[in-house]
């Protein structure tokens, strides 16, 4: 509905660019819930006599054929959705960033004079504003050269939610893995300062 509204008021090309950004916004909004649901099929609680039930639904016995099927479906969806969304977002952002139109020289000079910045910085500023109008929620929090950092941050979240589930729940190994992932991303953040 919003696309149709923008198409009638702003034109087809602008509405299409905004639609891509809006679709990513909705997808990123739902992404954590989707990932938590996908990984929930791997978390079981031991009961008695070696039986265990799924934490998310205690009617499902773990290691039963239905549960094994659920886990395989979850694995496929983890690859397609949980890993695919950050990868596709990075690819779309990279393509959009590389195919930005050239900045008009007169506009570049006006921005340079009005903001008292160098001509090259003015060109980058105008390009960033245009780029941010379509993918603002993905790129506005980061420096312009770090426009893909949201995908890196999503990978961090995915590793912290998903990878550590592979280790025993509450175990020292799980804690060590979470700590290692957190420190590695902290070092990357401090190194690149996105």
VOTOR-429634 format. One record per residue: residue number from 1; x, y, z of N, C-alpha, C in turn. Coordinates in steps of 0.001 Angstrom, whole numbers. Atoms other than C-alpha are relative to their C-alpha. Example, Ala and Ser with C-alpha at 12.3 -4.5 7.8 and 13.67 -1.06 7.14 Angstrom:
<lumlums>
lumlum pos:1	nu:890	nv:-1190	nw:0	cau:12300	cav:-4500	caw:7800	cu:900	cv:1200	cw:0
lumlum pos:2	nu:-820	nv:-1190	nw:-60	cau:13670	cav:-1060	caw:7140	cu:-770	cv:1090	cw:730
</lumlums>
This chain:
<lumlums>
lumlum pos:1	nu:829	nv:-1190	nw:0	cau:0	cav:0	caw:0	cu:872	cv:1253	cw:0
lumlum pos:2	nu:-893	nv:-1156	nw:-58	cau:2801	cav:2382	caw:869	cu:728	cv:184	cw:-1324
lumlum pos:3	nu:-644	nv:-63	nw:1323	cau:4544	cav:1529	caw:-2420	cu:-919	cv:671	cw:-1009
lumlum pos:4	nu:962	nv:-599	nw:934	cau:1394	cav:2433	caw:-4365	cu:-145	cv:1494	cw:270
lumlum pos:5	nu:86	nv:-1417	nw:-357	cau:1105	cav:5688	caw:-2457	cu:1236	cv:755	cw:-490
lumlum pos:6	nu:-1226	nv:-667	nw:425	cau:4770	cav:6589	caw:-3102	cu:111	cv:51	cw:-1516
lumlum pos:7	nu:-57	nv:26	nw:1465	cau:4478	cav:5575	caw:-6739	cu:-856	cv:1115	cw:-599
lumlum pos:8	nu:868	nv:-1055	nw:526	cau:1610	cav:8007	caw:-7259	cu:514	cv:1396	cw:342
lumlum pos:9	nu:-467	nv:-1321	nw:-401	cau:3311	cav:10868	caw:-5407	cu:1443	cv:294	cw:-406
lumlum pos:10	nu:-1425	nv:-230	nw:265	cau:7056	cav:10387	caw:-5995	cu:487	cv:-524	cw:-1340
lumlum pos:11	nu:-432	nv:588	nw:1264	cau:7215	cav:8389	caw:-9204	cu:462	cv:-1436	cw:191
lumlum pos:12	nu:-284	nv:1430	nw:-44	cau:8013	cav:4783	caw:-10074	cu:1388	cv:-374	cw:475
lumlum pos:13	nu:-1374	nv:360	nw:-343	cau:11811	cav:4753	caw:-9737	cu:282	cv:233	cw:1488
lumlum pos:14	nu:-202	nv:-304	nw:-1422	cau:11887	cav:6426	caw:-6319	cu:-791	cv:-964	cw:875
lumlum pos:15	nu:829	nv:926	nw:-771	cau:9030	cav:4257	caw:-5061	cu:608	cv:-1391	cw:15
lumlum pos:16	nu:-629	nv:1327	nw:63	cau:10852	cav:1110	caw:-6221	cu:1208	cv:-74	cw:923
lumlum pos:17	nu:-1167	nv:-25	nw:-894	cau:14042	cav:2114	caw:-4407	cu:-432	cv:-14	cw:1464
lumlum pos:18	nu:498	nv:-28	nw:-1376	cau:12103	cav:2911	caw:-1252	cu:-646	cv:-1328	cw:385
lumlum pos:19	nu:648	nv:1291	nw:-283	cau:10166	cav:-375	caw:-1549	cu:1031	cv:-1041	cw:408
lumlum pos:20	nu:-1062	nv:937	nw:-379	cau:13412	cav:-2340	caw:-1404	cu:437	cv:254	cw:1434
lumlum pos:21	nu:-388	nv:-342	nw:-1369	cau:14475	cav:-490	caw:1732	cu:-1080	cv:-335	cw:1007
lumlum pos:22	nu:1118	nv:306	nw:-906	cau:11028	cav:-873	caw:3287	cu:-156	cv:-1504	cw:196
lumlum pos:23	nu:80	nv:1462	nw:-121	cau:11002	cav:-4614	caw:2535	cu:1090	cv:-510	cw:935
lumlum pos:24	nu:-1071	nv:397	nw:-912	cau:14373	cav:-4971	caw:4269	cu:-329	cv:412	cw:1430
lumlum pos:25	nu:381	nv:-439	nw:-1339	cau:13031	cav:-2958	caw:7216	cu:-942	cv:-1008	cw:652
lumlum pos:26	nu:957	nv:971	nw:-538	cau:10112	cav:-5352	caw:7674	cu:706	cv:-1321	cw:281
lumlum pos:27	nu:-712	nv:1264	nw:-171	cau:12388	cav:-8373	caw:7186	cu:937	cv:61	cw:1206
lumlum pos:28	nu:-918	nv:-130	nw:-1125	cau:14957	cav:-7071	caw:9679	cu:-758	cv:103	cw:1316
lumlum pos:29	nu:828	nv:-95	nw:-1195	cau:12167	cav:-6310	caw:12143	cu:-435	cv:-1390	cw:468
lumlum pos:30	nu:452	nv:1361	nw:-313	cau:10967	cav:-9945	caw:11968	cu:1168	cv:-977	cw:185
lumlum pos:31	nu:-1161	nv:901	nw:35	cau:14473	cav:-11450	caw:11663	cu:339	cv:-629	cw:1354
lumlum pos:32	nu:-349	nv:646	nw:-1280	cau:15264	cav:-11973	caw:15393	cu:-1020	cv:-1047	cw:444
lumlum pos:33	nu:1042	nv:961	nw:-387	cau:11929	cav:-13696	caw:16032	cu:80	cv:-1256	cw:-848
lumlum pos:34	nu:-125	nv:1152	nw:906	cau:12361	cav:-15921	caw:12990	cu:1188	cv:-859	cw:415
lumlum pos:35	nu:-1199	nv:751	nw:-397	cau:15885	cav:-16903	caw:14078	cu:-210	cv:-735	cw:1321
lumlum pos:36	nu:262	nv:660	nw:-1290	cau:14812	cav:-17632	caw:17651	cu:-909	cv:-1207	cw:-182
lumlum pos:37	nu:912	nv:1112	nw:256	cau:11984	cav:-19820	caw:16367	cu:718	cv:-1150	cw:-694
lumlum pos:38	nu:-738	nv:1049	nw:711	cau:14298	cav:-21694	caw:14001	cu:941	cv:-753	cw:943
lumlum pos:39	nu:-953	nv:646	nw:-904	cau:16884	cav:-22368	caw:16703	cu:-682	cv:-702	cw:1168
lumlum pos:40	nu:729	nv:634	nw:-1102	cau:14215	cav:-23373	caw:19236	cu:-191	cv:-1492	cw:-221
lumlum pos:41	nu:187	nv:1430	nw:261	cau:13893	cav:-26762	caw:17511	cu:1197	cv:-834	cw:455
lumlum pos:42	nu:-1192	nv:727	nw:-437	cau:17362	cav:-27683	caw:18814	cu:146	cv:-27	cw:1522
lumlum pos:43	nu:-128	nv:-98	nw:-1459	cau:16754	cav:-26940	caw:22508	cu:-988	cv:-965	cw:660
lumlum pos:44	nu:814	nv:1013	nw:-676	cau:15503	cav:-29922	caw:24497	cu:329	cv:-20	cw:1495
lumlum pos:45	nu:-177	nv:137	nw:-1443	cau:15038	cav:-30522	caw:28218	cu:-128	cv:-1478	cw:364
lumlum pos:46	nu:34	nv:1394	nw:-425	cau:15869	cav:-33900	caw:29746	cu:-1058	cv:-188	cw:1084
lumlum pos:47	nu:1030	nv:302	nw:-986	cau:13049	cav:-35511	caw:31711	cu:440	cv:-1165	cw:869
lumlum pos:48	nu:-328	nv:1203	nw:-764	cau:13505	cav:-39080	caw:32924	cu:236	cv:-1135	cw:-984
lumlum pos:49	nu:-296	nv:1181	nw:813	cau:14716	cav:-42423	caw:31566	cu:549	cv:345	cw:-1382
lumlum pos:50	nu:-606	nv:-378	nw:1274	cau:16659	cav:-40650	caw:28811	cu:-952	cv:692	cw:-960
lumlum pos:51	nu:949	nv:-701	nw:859	cau:13549	cav:-38956	caw:27419	cu:218	cv:1509	cw:147
lumlum pos:52	nu:-79	nv:-1459	nw:-44	cau:13594	cav:-35285	caw:26554	cu:-1093	cv:585	cw:-880
lumlum pos:53	nu:1045	nv:-693	nw:749	cau:11074	cav:-32799	caw:25251	cu:551	cv:1321	cw:-521
lumlum pos:54	nu:-357	nv:-1281	nw:573	cau:11356	cav:-29725	caw:23112	cu:-423	cv:1109	cw:962
lumlum pos:55	nu:321	nv:-1105	nw:-907	cau:11505	cav:-26561	caw:25237	cu:-1164	cv:842	cw:-523
lumlum pos:56	nu:1034	nv:-858	nw:581	cau:9283	cav:-24624	caw:22844	cu:-1382	cv:-642	cw:28
lumlum pos:57	nu:1273	nv:715	nw:-6	cau:6573	cav:-27326	caw:22828	cu:220	cv:-1344	cw:682
lumlum pos:58	nu:-283	nv:1211	nw:-775	cau:6655	cav:-30007	caw:25520	cu:-797	cv:-1216	cw:-467
lumlum pos:59	nu:701	nv:1159	nw:571	cau:4338	cav:-32232	caw:23450	cu:886	cv:-748	cw:-998
lumlum pos:60	nu:-900	nv:601	nw:985	cau:7229	cav:-32967	caw:21076	cu:1151	cv:-685	cw:731
lumlum pos:61	nu:-1116	nv:745	nw:-565	cau:9604	cav:-35700	caw:22202	cu:1211	cv:156	cw:-904
lumlum pos:62	nu:-1214	nv:-176	nw:786	cau:13167	cav:-35045	caw:21110	cu:472	cv:-1349	cw:-537
lumlum pos:63	nu:-551	nv:1154	nw:703	cau:14811	cav:-37516	caw:18730	cu:-1065	cv:-937	cw:-540
lumlum pos:64	nu:1069	nv:752	nw:664	cau:11430	cav:-38821	caw:17549	cu:23	cv:399	cw:-1476
lumlum pos:65	nu:-27	nv:-339	nw:1434	cau:10896	cav:-38881	caw:13755	cu:-548	cv:1400	cw:-325
lumlum pos:66	nu:552	nv:-1337	nw:248	cau:8736	cav:-35726	caw:13862	cu:997	cv:1091	cw:391
lumlum pos:67	nu:-977	nv:-976	nw:-457	cau:11398	cav:-33870	caw:15811	cu:1203	cv:51	cw:-932
lumlum pos:68	nu:-1132	nv:43	nw:931	cau:14179	cav:-35014	caw:13481	cu:-359	cv:734	cw:-1295
lumlum pos:69	nu:463	nv:-705	nw:1201	cau:12138	cav:-33773	caw:10506	cu:-36	cv:1506	cw:251
lumlum pos:70	nu:46	nv:-1412	nw:-365	cau:11570	cav:-30454	caw:12287	cu:1402	cv:594	cw:37
lumlum pos:71	nu:-1369	nv:-500	nw:-64	cau:15294	cav:-30109	caw:12924	cu:614	cv:153	cw:-1394
lumlum pos:72	nu:-533	nv:-123	nw:1361	cau:16166	cav:-30777	caw:9278	cu:-615	cv:1191	cw:-721
lumlum pos:73	nu:651	nv:-1168	nw:601	cau:13597	cav:-28202	caw:8138	cu:591	cv:1285	cw:583
lumlum pos:74	nu:-602	nv:-1170	nw:-641	cau:15064	cav:-25765	caw:10658	cu:1402	cv:256	cw:-541
lumlum pos:75	nu:-1348	nv:-170	nw:556	cau:18592	cav:-26387	caw:9356	cu:-49	cv:664	cw:-1375
lumlum pos:76	nu:136	nv:-579	nw:1343	cau:17486	cav:-25608	caw:5801	cu:-387	cv:1477	cw:105
lumlum pos:77	nu:443	nv:-1385	nw:-152	cau:15696	cav:-22447	caw:6933	cu:1053	cv:878	cw:669
lumlum pos:78	nu:-1098	nv:-767	nw:-594	cau:18676	cav:-21375	caw:9052	cu:950	cv:452	cw:-1104
lumlum pos:79	nu:-895	nv:-362	nw:1110	cau:20825	cav:-21474	caw:5918	cu:-669	cv:1038	cw:-902
lumlum pos:80	nu:684	nv:-897	nw:933	cau:18205	cav:-19785	caw:3715	cu:-356	cv:1347	cw:617
lumlum pos:81	nu:492	nv:-1243	nw:-601	cau:16823	cav:-17202	caw:6133	cu:1031	cv:623	cw:932
lumlum pos:82	nu:-880	nv:-574	nw:-1015	cau:19152	cav:-16746	caw:9100	cu:1344	cv:437	cw:-578
lumlum pos:83	nu:-1263	nv:-373	nw:645	cau:22313	cav:-16736	caw:6983	cu:-240	cv:797	cw:-1276
lumlum pos:84	nu:282	nv:-631	nw:1282	cau:20687	cav:-15591	caw:3760	cu:-351	cv:1469	cw:96
lumlum pos:85	nu:427	nv:-1402	nw:-116	cau:19151	cav:-12326	caw:4978	cu:1198	cv:945	cw:139
lumlum pos:86	nu:-1155	nv:-913	nw:-65	cau:22454	cav:-10717	caw:6079	cu:832	cv:-19	cw:-1279
lumlum pos:87	nu:-788	nv:91	nw:1229	cau:24215	cav:-12008	caw:2959	cu:-678	cv:748	cw:-1148
lumlum pos:88	nu:730	nv:-700	nw:1063	cau:21507	cav:-10726	caw:613	cu:-10	cv:1497	cw:262
lumlum pos:89	nu:-32	nv:-1429	nw:-337	cau:21350	cav:-7410	caw:2466	cu:1354	cv:603	cw:-358
lumlum pos:90	nu:-1335	nv:-492	nw:343	cau:25120	cav:-7018	caw:2070	cu:163	cv:120	cw:-1512
lumlum pos:91	nu:-109	nv:-41	nw:1463	cau:24903	cav:-7848	caw:-1645	cu:-817	cv:1147	cw:-592
lumlum pos:92	nu:845	nv:-1092	nw:498	cau:22027	cav:-5420	caw:-2233	cu:624	cv:1353	cw:327
lumlum pos:93	nu:-635	nv:-1267	nw:-376	cau:23786	cav:-2647	caw:-314	cu:1247	cv:261	cw:-837
lumlum pos:94	nu:-1220	nv:-163	nw:816	cau:27028	cav:-3244	caw:-2196	cu:-351	cv:419	cw:-1422
lumlum pos:95	nu:423	nv:-337	nw:1361	cau:25253	cav:-3155	caw:-5552	cu:-547	cv:1432	cw:-52
lumlum pos:96	nu:572	nv:-1348	nw:-16	cau:23289	cav:-23	caw:-4622	cu:1075	cv:1055	cw:225
lumlum pos:97	nu:-1074	nv:-957	nw:-273	cau:26405	cav:1694	caw:-3290	cu:866	cv:207	cw:-1236
lumlum pos:98	nu:-839	nv:-108	nw:1199	cau:28400	cav:939	caw:-6435	cu:-722	cv:661	cw:-1174
lumlum pos:99	nu:739	nv:-549	nw:1143	cau:25625	cav:2019	caw:-8787	cu:-644	cv:1349	cw:319
lumlum pos:100	nu:505	nv:-1332	nw:-315	cau:24989	cav:5399	caw:-7156	cu:282	cv:925	cw:-1178
lumlum pos:101	nu:-241	nv:-931	nw:1106	cau:24552	cav:8124	caw:-9780	cu:1043	cv:1043	cw:377
lumlum pos:102	nu:-998	nv:-1040	nw:-228	cau:27235	cav:10736	caw:-10186	cu:-689	cv:1254	cw:537
lumlum pos:103	nu:536	nv:-1219	nw:-598	cau:26725	cav:13924	caw:-8220	cu:223	cv:1164	cw:-972
lumlum pos:104	nu:-74	nv:-1174	nw:855	cau:25987	cav:17054	caw:-10247	cu:1072	cv:946	cw:534
lumlum pos:105	nu:-1133	nv:-835	nw:-406	cau:29032	cav:19361	caw:-10193	cu:-482	cv:1288	cw:672
lumlum pos:106	nu:509	nv:-1227	nw:-611	cau:26971	cav:22473	caw:-9411	cu:-505	cv:-256	cw:1419
lumlum pos:107	nu:479	nv:376	nw:-1336	cau:25279	cav:20736	caw:-6483	cu:1176	cv:-251	cw:926
lumlum pos:108	nu:-1199	nv:290	nw:-782	cau:28661	cav:19552	caw:-5299	cu:663	cv:1298	cw:465
lumlum pos:109	nu:-604	nv:-1286	nw:-362	cau:30044	cav:23130	caw:-5355	cu:-858	cv:746	cw:1023
lumlum pos:110	nu:897	nv:-678	nw:-946	cau:26964	cav:24524	caw:-3575	cu:115	cv:-592	cw:1400
lumlum pos:111	nu:-117	nv:663	nw:-1304	cau:27199	cav:21938	caw:-785	cu:1353	cv:305	cw:626
lumlum pos:112	nu:-1345	nv:-294	nw:-489	cau:30933	cav:22528	caw:-486	cu:77	cv:1408	cw:588
lumlum pos:113	nu:-28	nv:-1385	nw:-488	cau:30441	cav:26288	caw:-92	cu:-897	cv:189	cw:1219
lumlum pos:114	nu:950	nv:-201	nw:-1100	cau:27387	cav:26099	caw:2185	cu:465	cv:-625	cw:1308
lumlum pos:115	nu:-429	nv:692	nw:-1211	cau:28963	cav:23641	caw:4618	cu:1489	cv:166	cw:287
lumlum pos:116	nu:-1442	nv:-263	nw:-157	cau:32563	cav:24849	caw:4232	cu:799	cv:-1296	cw:113
lumlum pos:117	nu:-744	nv:1266	nw:46	cau:33870	cav:21404	caw:3345	cu:648	cv:-129	cw:-1371
lumlum pos:118	nu:-705	nv:216	nw:1265	cau:36146	cav:20144	caw:599	cu:-961	cv:-548	cw:-1047
lumlum pos:119	nu:849	nv:401	nw:1123	cau:34702	cav:19394	caw:-2818	cu:-245	cv:-1512	cw:-8
lumlum pos:120	nu:134	nv:1464	nw:-26	cau:35346	cav:15645	caw:-2531	cu:-920	cv:-439	cw:1140
lumlum pos:121	nu:866	nv:320	nw:-1139	cau:33687	cav:15539	caw:901	cu:-1451	cv:348	cw:-319
lumlum pos:122	nu:1355	nv:-386	nw:395	cau:30664	cav:17361	caw:-547	cu:-608	cv:-1040	cw:-928
lumlum pos:123	nu:487	nv:1051	nw:909	cau:30372	cav:14751	caw:-3286	cu:-419	cv:-1238	cw:795
lumlum pos:124	nu:330	nv:1150	nw:-840	cau:30448	cav:11972	caw:-698	cu:-1239	cv:241	cw:846
lumlum pos:125	nu:1150	nv:-340	nw:-830	cau:27902	cav:13766	caw:1477	cu:-1302	cv:-91	cw:-789
lumlum pos:126	nu:1209	nv:60	nw:831	cau:25373	cav:14159	caw:-1338	cu:-302	cv:-1448	cw:-377
lumlum pos:127	nu:195	nv:1424	nw:339	cau:25911	cav:10536	caw:-2400	cu:-543	cv:-792	cw:1178
lumlum pos:128	nu:473	nv:696	nw:-1203	cau:25395	cav:9346	caw:1186	cu:-1454	cv:333	cw:296
lumlum pos:129	nu:1393	nv:-387	nw:-243	cau:22152	cav:11315	caw:1510	cu:-918	cv:-738	cw:-957
lumlum pos:130	nu:819	nv:729	nw:973	cau:20798	cav:9764	caw:-1676	cu:-65	cv:-1489	cw:349
lumlum pos:131	nu:-65	nv:1425	nw:-350	cau:21933	cav:6290	caw:-619	cu:-818	cv:-276	cw:1255
lumlum pos:132	nu:721	nv:166	nw:-1255	cau:20497	cav:6749	caw:2864	cu:-1501	cv:149	cw:-127
lumlum pos:133	nu:1446	nv:-161	nw:156	cau:17089	cav:7750	caw:1546	cu:-675	cv:-1331	cw:-329
lumlum pos:134	nu:573	nv:1304	nw:330	cau:16563	cav:4200	caw:259	cu:296	cv:-1047	cw:1069
lumlum pos:135	nu:-420	nv:1035	nw:-950	cau:18445	cav:2174	caw:2887	cu:386	cv:610	cw:1336
lumlum pos:136	nu:-369	nv:-771	nw:-1183	cau:18522	cav:4624	caw:5778	cu:142	cv:-804	cw:1272
lumlum pos:137	nu:-62	nv:728	nw:-1271	cau:17764	cav:2224	caw:8620	cu:1163	cv:-974	cw:41
lumlum pos:138	nu:-1140	nv:919	nw:35	cau:20609	cav:-37	caw:7457	cu:1337	cv:736	cw:65
lumlum pos:139	nu:-1290	nv:-668	nw:163	cau:23270	cav:2609	caw:6908	cu:192	cv:1263	cw:832
lumlum pos:140	nu:-162	nv:-1304	nw:-659	cau:22563	cav:5779	caw:8915	cu:807	cv:-52	cw:1285
lumlum pos:141	nu:-733	nv:89	nw:-1261	cau:24148	cav:4514	caw:12117	cu:1514	cv:-141	cw:-207
lumlum pos:142	nu:-1404	nv:301	nw:274	cau:27496	cav:3913	caw:10386	cu:622	cv:1044	cw:-926
lumlum pos:143	nu:-717	nv:-873	nw:927	cau:30162	cav:5902	caw:8579	cu:-261	cv:-477	cw:-1422
lumlum pos:144	nu:389	nv:323	nw:1374	cau:29637	cav:6002	caw:4823	cu:806	cv:-1153	cw:-588
lumlum pos:145	nu:-796	nv:1108	nw:554	cau:32503	cav:3628	caw:4000	cu:-288	cv:-1330	cw:697
lumlum pos:146	nu:354	nv:1217	nw:-735	cau:31138	cav:1121	caw:6536	cu:-1487	cv:-324	cw:-191
lumlum pos:147	nu:1431	nv:150	nw:285	cau:27709	cav:901	caw:4876	cu:-499	cv:-1429	cw:158
lumlum pos:148	nu:445	nv:1394	nw:-130	cau:27631	cav:-2911	caw:5154	cu:130	cv:-538	cw:1426
lumlum pos:149	nu:-249	nv:472	nw:-1364	cau:28284	cav:-3070	caw:8909	cu:-1236	cv:-624	cw:639
lumlum pos:150	nu:1211	nv:602	nw:-564	cau:24654	cav:-3913	caw:9693	cu:-26	cv:-1499	cw:-273
lumlum pos:151	nu:-75	nv:1433	nw:301	cau:25189	cav:-7263	caw:7945	cu:1010	cv:-698	cw:903
lumlum pos:152	nu:-991	nv:556	nw:-924	cau:28287	cav:-7853	caw:10073	cu:-608	cv:-131	cw:1391
lumlum pos:153	nu:639	nv:52	nw:-1312	cau:26284	cav:-7029	caw:13189	cu:-1051	cv:-1110	cw:61
lumlum pos:154	nu:968	nv:1096	nw:35	cau:23552	cav:-9442	caw:12117	cu:701	cv:-1347	cw:85
lumlum pos:155	nu:-777	nv:1238	nw:-105	cau:26191	cav:-12149	caw:11686	cu:424	cv:-239	cw:1446
lumlum pos:156	nu:-359	nv:120	nw:-1427	cau:27347	cav:-11435	caw:15254	cu:-1184	cv:-525	cw:810
lumlum pos:157	nu:1193	nv:430	nw:-727	cau:23807	cav:-11811	caw:16555	cu:-343	cv:-1450	cw:-321
lumlum pos:158	nu:287	nv:1372	nw:418	cau:23312	cav:-14989	caw:14550	cu:949	cv:-984	cw:683
lumlum pos:159	nu:-966	nv:879	nw:-663	cau:26492	cav:-16515	caw:15956	cu:-293	cv:-110	cw:1494
lumlum pos:160	nu:277	nv:32	nw:-1442	cau:25575	cav:-15540	caw:19512	cu:-1285	cv:-746	cw:326
lumlum pos:161	nu:1255	nv:711	nw:-242	cau:22072	cav:-16958	caw:19173	cu:100	cv:-1446	cw:-452
lumlum pos:162	nu:28	nv:1328	nw:607	cau:22738	cav:-19960	caw:16950	cu:1175	cv:-892	cw:308
lumlum pos:163	nu:-1180	nv:852	nw:-151	cau:26289	cav:-21186	caw:17231	cu:142	cv:-524	cw:1415
lumlum pos:164	nu:-205	nv:452	nw:-1376	cau:26363	cav:-21320	caw:20998	cu:-1031	cv:-1032	cw:433
lumlum pos:165	nu:960	nv:1056	nw:-314	cau:23299	cav:-23580	caw:20964	cu:579	cv:-1385	cw:-264
lumlum pos:166	nu:-616	nv:1282	nw:331	cau:25537	cav:-26291	caw:19557	cu:787	cv:-571	cw:1179
lumlum pos:167	nu:-707	nv:452	nw:-1198	cau:27317	cav:-26476	caw:22897	cu:-1027	cv:-272	cw:1093
lumlum pos:168	nu:914	nv:335	nw:-1083	cau:25746	cav:-27820	caw:26072	cu:-551	cv:1246	cw:677
lumlum pos:169	nu:655	nv:-1163	nw:-585	cau:23250	cav:-25415	caw:27575	cu:543	cv:260	cw:1411
lumlum pos:170	nu:-543	nv:-390	nw:-1295	cau:24842	cav:-23549	caw:30482	cu:1391	cv:-539	cw:274
lumlum pos:171	nu:-1319	nv:594	nw:-223	cau:28180	cav:-25317	caw:29997	cu:1097	cv:1055	cw:-96
lumlum pos:172	nu:-1155	nv:-891	nw:76	cau:31598	cav:-23728	caw:30324	cu:421	cv:212	cw:-1444
lumlum pos:173	nu:-346	nv:-114	nw:1415	cau:32212	cav:-24428	caw:26631	cu:-916	cv:1007	cw:-705
lumlum pos:174	nu:933	nv:-955	nw:586	cau:29080	cav:-22467	caw:25686	cu:373	cv:1421	cw:420
lumlum pos:175	nu:-408	nv:-1306	nw:-494	cau:30187	cav:-19567	caw:27864	cu:1284	cv:468	cw:-684
lumlum pos:176	nu:-1261	nv:-349	nw:658	cau:33690	cav:-19657	caw:26357	cu:-235	cv:381	cw:-1464
lumlum pos:177	nu:301	nv:-315	nw:1393	cau:32281	cav:-19690	caw:22803	cu:-665	cv:1370	cw:-119
lumlum pos:178	nu:676	nv:-1299	nw:27	cau:29986	cav:-16734	caw:23536	cu:984	cv:1129	cw:309
lumlum pos:179	nu:-999	nv:-1004	nw:-356	cau:32849	cav:-14834	caw:25154	cu:971	cv:238	cw:-1152
lumlum pos:180	nu:-922	nv:-122	nw:1136	cau:35181	cav:-15544	caw:22215	cu:-647	cv:779	cw:-1147
lumlum pos:181	nu:714	nv:-699	nw:1074	cau:32567	cav:-14390	caw:19676	cu:-157	cv:1477	cw:346
lumlum pos:182	nu:194	nv:-1389	nw:-421	cau:31838	cav:-11236	caw:21668	cu:1302	cv:793	cw:-67
lumlum pos:183	nu:-1291	nv:-696	nw:21	cau:35521	cav:-10326	caw:22056	cu:476	cv:190	cw:-1442
lumlum pos:184	nu:-423	nv:-120	nw:1401	cau:36229	cav:-11015	caw:18355	cu:-739	cv:1142	cw:-691
lumlum pos:185	nu:756	nv:-1091	nw:618	cau:33442	cav:-8677	caw:17285	cu:306	cv:1345	cw:656
lumlum pos:186	nu:-414	nv:-1235	nw:-652	cau:34498	cav:-6099	caw:19869	cu:1300	cv:506	cw:-619
lumlum pos:187	nu:-1262	nv:-375	nw:627	cau:38017	cav:-6119	caw:18405	cu:-250	cv:537	cw:-1411
lumlum pos:188	nu:327	nv:-480	nw:1348	cau:36564	cav:-5759	caw:14893	cu:-650	cv:1375	cw:63
lumlum pos:189	nu:683	nv:-1298	nw:-128	cau:34350	cav:-2890	caw:16039	cu:996	cv:1105	cw:337
lumlum pos:190	nu:-987	nv:-990	nw:-381	cau:37248	cav:-1069	caw:17698	cu:990	cv:243	cw:-1132
lumlum pos:191	nu:-946	nv:-153	nw:1112	cau:39504	cav:-1704	caw:14696	cu:-571	cv:846	cw:-1136
lumlum pos:192	nu:610	nv:-704	nw:1127	cau:37081	cav:-403	caw:12061	cu:-785	cv:1233	cw:408
lumlum pos:193	nu:781	nv:-1092	nw:-577	cau:35058	cav:1967	caw:14281	cu:-1089	cv:459	cw:-979
lumlum pos:194	nu:996	nv:-277	nw:1048	cau:32013	cav:1803	caw:11993	cu:-942	cv:1130	cw:348
</lumlums>
